Amino acid sequence: MSGPAAAAGHRFEVVRDAIDVAELLREASAPAWGAVASFLGSVRSPNRGAQVEHIDYEGYEAMMRAEMARLADEVGSGRDLGRCLIVHRLGRLRPGEISLAVVVASPHRADALLACQELVEGLKARLPVWKFEVGEAGGAYVAGRADAGPTL
């Protein structure tokens, strides 16, 4: 990826409505990019042996977008990437609904696949997102993984 990730063609969004995966795939596709890799994260049920009714996702939106762009710059450095699209949904999501979509386009599959995986792992570690999971036994915040530790 040449230049900052915030350049035209890349998208880093925080939304409250359903993520349109088909739109993201269309946006990422171009004749110059022979590979489009994607990851979709959805609410699962059961989780830890209990049925999940819903998850309430909360996040610090401005920081989320900034971290998405910063991470895309890091992951794209030294790689031939065409487009990087990251969309995270906040609000109440039910099992099966998509909370995170990452789509990466590249001329070659290795760059696209590796970048997609590194982006997902980095997002899990760095985004200021909190999940309150509600199920049959009540609700609780889900312990996450944050490299920034207590600063988040």
N, C-alpha and C positions, 0 to 999 in steps of 0.2 A: 504494500500500500504506500503510495508516494504522498508525502505531505501529511498534514494533520488529519486525523480521522474525521474531523468535523467537516472535511471538504465535501463538495457536491457528490452525491451518489451514495453516501453513507447515511445511515439513519440510527439514531439512539433515542428511543422513546419510552415514556412511562404512560400507560393508558389505564382507563377504568372500564372500558368495554372489551368485548371479545376480540382476540387477536385474529386477524384475517391472514391465515397462513398462505393461502393461494395468492393473495396480493403480494406478500413478501417474496414468494418464489418467482412470480412474474417480474417484480422489481429487480431481483438479483440476477436474472437471466439476461445474457447478451451473447451474441455470436463470438466475441473475443474470449469469453470465459467458458471453457469446456467443462468446468466442474462447479457444481453448487452443492455445498454441504449444509445440512441443517440439524438443529436439535430443538425438540419441543419438550418442555417440562410441564407436567400436568399434576393436578391434585390426585393423589392416590388414596384408595380405600379398599381394603383395610390398611392401616398404618400401625406398626408396632402391635399387631394383633387385635386392634380395635377398629370398628367401623368409624369412618369420618363423615360427618354431616356437611361441614364446610370449613374453609380456612379463610380468615380475615388477614389479608396482606396489608401491611402499613410500610411506608418508606419515606425517606427524605429525598424528594423528587429531584431537586436541583443537583444534589450530590450524586444521585444515581446516574443521571445523564452525563455528568462530568466524568465519573469513574468509568462509564461505558466507553466514552471517547478516549480516555487516557489508556485504558486497557487495550482497545483496538489499535492504538498507535504502537503500543509495546509489542503486541502479538504480530502486527503487520510488519514490523521492522525486519528487513532482510527477506521478506517473503513477497511473492508476486500475487497480491490480492487485488481483485477488482472492486468488489463491494462488500461492505460489512453492515448487516442490519441486526440490531438488537432491540427487542421490544419486551418490556416487563409489565405485567398487569398488576394493579393494586385493587383492593376492595375485597368483596366477598366472592369466593369461588367454590364451586361444588366439585365433587369427584368427577374426573374426566375433563374438566375445563383447563385450558392452557394458561399457565402463569408466566412462562418465559419462552421466547422464540429467538433463536440465533441462526442467522443465515449468512453464509460466507461464499462468495464467488471468486474463482481463480481460474487461470488457464489450465492448471494442473490439479489433479485430485489430492495429491499428498499435501500440498499447501492448504487447500480448502479444508480437508479433514483434520489436519493437525491444528490449524488456526481455530476451527470450530470447537474442538476439544479444549484447547487452552483458554479460549474465551469463556466457556461454560465453567471451568474450574476457577478461573479468576473472578468471575461474577459471583459465584457462591461464596468466595472468600472476602470480597471487597465491597459488595453493594450493601448499603444501609437499609436492609429490608428485615421486617419482623413478621413472623407468622404466628397467628393465634388460631390453634386448631380446636375445633369443636366436634365432639362425638358423643357416643352413648353415655360415657362416664363424666361428661362436662367438658370444660375447656381449659387449655393451658398454652402458654407460649412454647414454641418448639425451639429447642436449643440449636443454635446455628454454629457456623464456623466463620470467624472473622479474624483475618490476619491483623487488623488494626486493633483488635482486642477491646479494651475498655473505652477507647476513643469513639466507638460507634454507639 
